[in-house]
Amino acid sequence: MLSGKFAVITGAGAGIGAATARAFAKERAAGIAVVDIREEQAEAVARELRETGCRAIAVACNVAKADEVRAAAARIVQEFGRIDILVNNAGITRDVMFHKMTDEQWNAVINVNLGGMYNWCRAVINGMRDQGYGRIINLSSGSVRGIPGQCNYAATKAAMIGFTNTLAKESARKGITVNCVAPGATDTEMYAQVPDHVLQAMLESNPMHRLGRPEEIANVITFLASERASYLNGQWILVNGGK
Ligand SMILES: NC(=O)c1ccc[n+]([C@@H]2O[C@H](COP(=O)([O-])OP(=O)(O)OC[C@H]3O[C@@H](n4cnc5c(N)ncnc54)[C@H](O)[C@@H]3O)[C@@H](O)[C@H]2O)c1
């Protein structure tokens, strides 16, 4: 149960983030901020949560922009009074072989995936330290093991692990845990961009011969956000069907 806890989920307008918002609502979170760069998607998810009786607000924000993140965090604290749980889920791909990669493709992925996590952690960490409680869950990826075309993406997802390990050690005494969830191939809009022949090869090499479902990733995130995970800190949990 997440009773009494106020959560922020970035990239919650679709995919794993939206599934996490629904899972948090089922666990009776006191309030959920549905953050996304796409305002309409965020509002649609927030409305759906409110219809189930959950207190939810949509917050339009580009996580790569520090000023937008600071303003969004201030608005959420004004609305909810505090932030207990932060899920850094917003992420993008710009897949291309490294020898063809442009500076734009490199920088876009670094700025959203890594910069977004930095901006949100920076915006909430002092509040969590002051209140002596926090749960931060960062969405890494199984791609850190290397998938052709993903040098930029894998670099961000591996960096998140080092960041998580370090912030976990810095923050534990203040009642804050920091962990990573690393999904394997999961059935969302992001994965819909993968070419068919790559998808077939992925499915064949997976022991379960299927993609993960967003809800299956959300279940692990929800566990990490809960009291049941109180002694779990600085970990990287691969959720990929055993690949
Ligand atoms: N789907 C997979 O196979 C997979 C595998 C491993 C890791 N992941 C990670 O899980 C997370 C969620 O992935 P998903 O598959 O649900 O993605 P998705 O593309 O389905 O949804 C991502 C959401 O993030 C939002 N977003 C994108 N850029 C943003 C920005 N700058 N600011 C705010 N919001 C932004 C999008 O609008 C979208 O609603 C990502 O961090 C991704 O890297 C996904």
Ligand as a Chemical Component Dictionary entry (heavy atoms), coordinates in Angstrom:
data_LIG
# 
_chem_comp.id                   LIG 
_chem_comp.type                 NON-POLYMER 
_chem_comp.pdbx_formal_charge   0 
_chem_comp.three_letter_code    LIG 
# 
loop_
_chem_comp_atom.comp_id 
_chem_comp_atom.atom_id 
_chem_comp_atom.alt_atom_id 
_chem_comp_atom.type_symbol 
_chem_comp_atom.charge 
_chem_comp_atom.model_Cartn_x 
_chem_comp_atom.model_Cartn_y 
_chem_comp_atom.model_Cartn_z 
_chem_comp_atom.pdbx_ordinal 
LIG N1  N1  N 0  9.820  -0.141 -23.730 1  
LIG C1  C1  C 0  10.982 -0.780 -23.556 2  
LIG O1  O1  O 0  11.268 -1.781 -24.207 3  
LIG C2  C2  C 0  11.967 -0.278 -22.514 4  
LIG C3  C3  C 0  13.065 -1.112 -22.207 5  
LIG C4  C4  C 0  13.992 -0.683 -21.268 6  
LIG C5  C5  C 0  13.838 0.547  -20.643 7  
LIG N2  N2  N 1  12.777 1.328  -20.937 8  
LIG C6  C6  C 0  12.684 2.626  -20.262 9  
LIG O2  O2  O 0  11.461 2.746  -19.572 10 
LIG C7  C7  C 0  11.026 4.105  -19.595 11 
LIG C8  C8  C 0  9.617  4.193  -20.158 12 
LIG O3  O3  O 0  9.633  3.658  -21.459 13 
LIG P1  P1  P 0  8.305  3.404  -22.313 14 
LIG O4  O4  O 0  8.590  2.232  -23.169 15 
LIG O5  O5  O -1 7.108  3.428  -21.448 16 
LIG O6  O6  O 0  8.342  4.714  -23.244 17 
LIG P2  P2  P 0  7.174  5.408  -24.080 18 
LIG O7  O7  O 0  7.833  6.047  -25.238 19 
LIG O8  O8  O 0  6.042  4.465  -24.317 20 
LIG O9  O9  O 0  6.661  6.536  -23.057 21 
LIG C9  C9  C 0  7.549  7.524  -22.606 22 
LIG C10 C10 C 0  6.777  8.752  -22.154 23 
LIG O10 O10 O 0  7.759  9.741  -21.822 24 
LIG C11 C11 C 0  7.348  10.976 -22.353 25 
LIG N3  N3  N 0  8.514  11.822 -22.596 26 
LIG C12 C12 C 0  9.433  11.704 -23.590 27 
LIG N4  N4  N 0  10.320 12.688 -23.511 28 
LIG C13 C13 C 0  9.979  13.455 -22.444 29 
LIG C14 C14 C 0  10.515 14.632 -21.868 30 
LIG N5  N5  N 0  11.586 15.246 -22.404 31 
LIG N6  N6  N 0  9.910  15.148 -20.773 32 
LIG C15 C15 C 0  8.813  14.559 -20.258 33 
LIG N7  N7  N 0  8.248  13.456 -20.770 34 
LIG C16 C16 C 0  8.829  12.905 -21.861 35 
LIG C17 C17 C 0  6.626  10.640 -23.643 36 
LIG O11 O11 O 0  5.754  11.692 -24.039 37 
LIG C18 C18 C 0  5.901  9.357  -23.263 38 
LIG O12 O12 O 0  4.585  9.608  -22.778 39 
LIG C19 C19 C 0  12.060 4.874  -20.409 40 
LIG O13 O13 O 0  13.005 5.479  -19.552 41 
LIG C20 C20 C 0  12.729 3.792  -21.225 42 
LIG O14 O14 O 0  14.038 4.141  -21.593 43 
LIG C21 C21 C 0  11.833 0.943  -21.869 44 
# 
loop_
_chem_comp_bond.comp_id 
_chem_comp_bond.atom_id_1 
_chem_comp_bond.atom_id_2 
_chem_comp_bond.value_order 
_chem_comp_bond.pdbx_ordinal 
LIG N1  C1  SING 1  
LIG C1  O1  DOUB 2  
LIG C1  C2  SING 3  
LIG C2  C3  SING 4  
LIG C2  C21 DOUB 5  
LIG C3  C4  DOUB 6  
LIG C4  C5  SING 7  
LIG C5  N2  DOUB 8  
LIG N2  C6  SING 9  
LIG N2  C21 SING 10 
LIG C6  O2  SING 11 
LIG C6  C20 SING 12 
LIG O2  C7  SING 13 
LIG C7  C8  SING 14 
LIG C7  C19 SING 15 
LIG C8  O3  SING 16 
LIG O3  P1  SING 17 
LIG P1  O4  DOUB 18 
LIG P1  O5  SING 19 
LIG P1  O6  SING 20 
LIG O6  P2  SING 21 
LIG P2  O7  DOUB 22 
LIG P2  O8  SING 23 
LIG P2  O9  SING 24 
LIG O9  C9  SING 25 
LIG C9  C10 SING 26 
LIG C10 O10 SING 27 
LIG C10 C18 SING 28 
LIG O10 C11 SING 29 
LIG C11 N3  SING 30 
LIG C11 C17 SING 31 
LIG N3  C12 SING 32 
LIG N3  C16 SING 33 
LIG C12 N4  DOUB 34 
LIG N4  C13 SING 35 
LIG C13 C14 SING 36 
LIG C13 C16 DOUB 37 
LIG C14 N5  SING 38 
LIG C14 N6  DOUB 39 
LIG N6  C15 SING 40 
LIG C15 N7  DOUB 41 
LIG N7  C16 SING 42 
LIG C17 O11 SING 43 
LIG C17 C18 SING 44 
LIG C18 O12 SING 45 
LIG C19 O13 SING 46 
LIG C19 C20 SING 47 
LIG C20 O14 SING 48 
# 
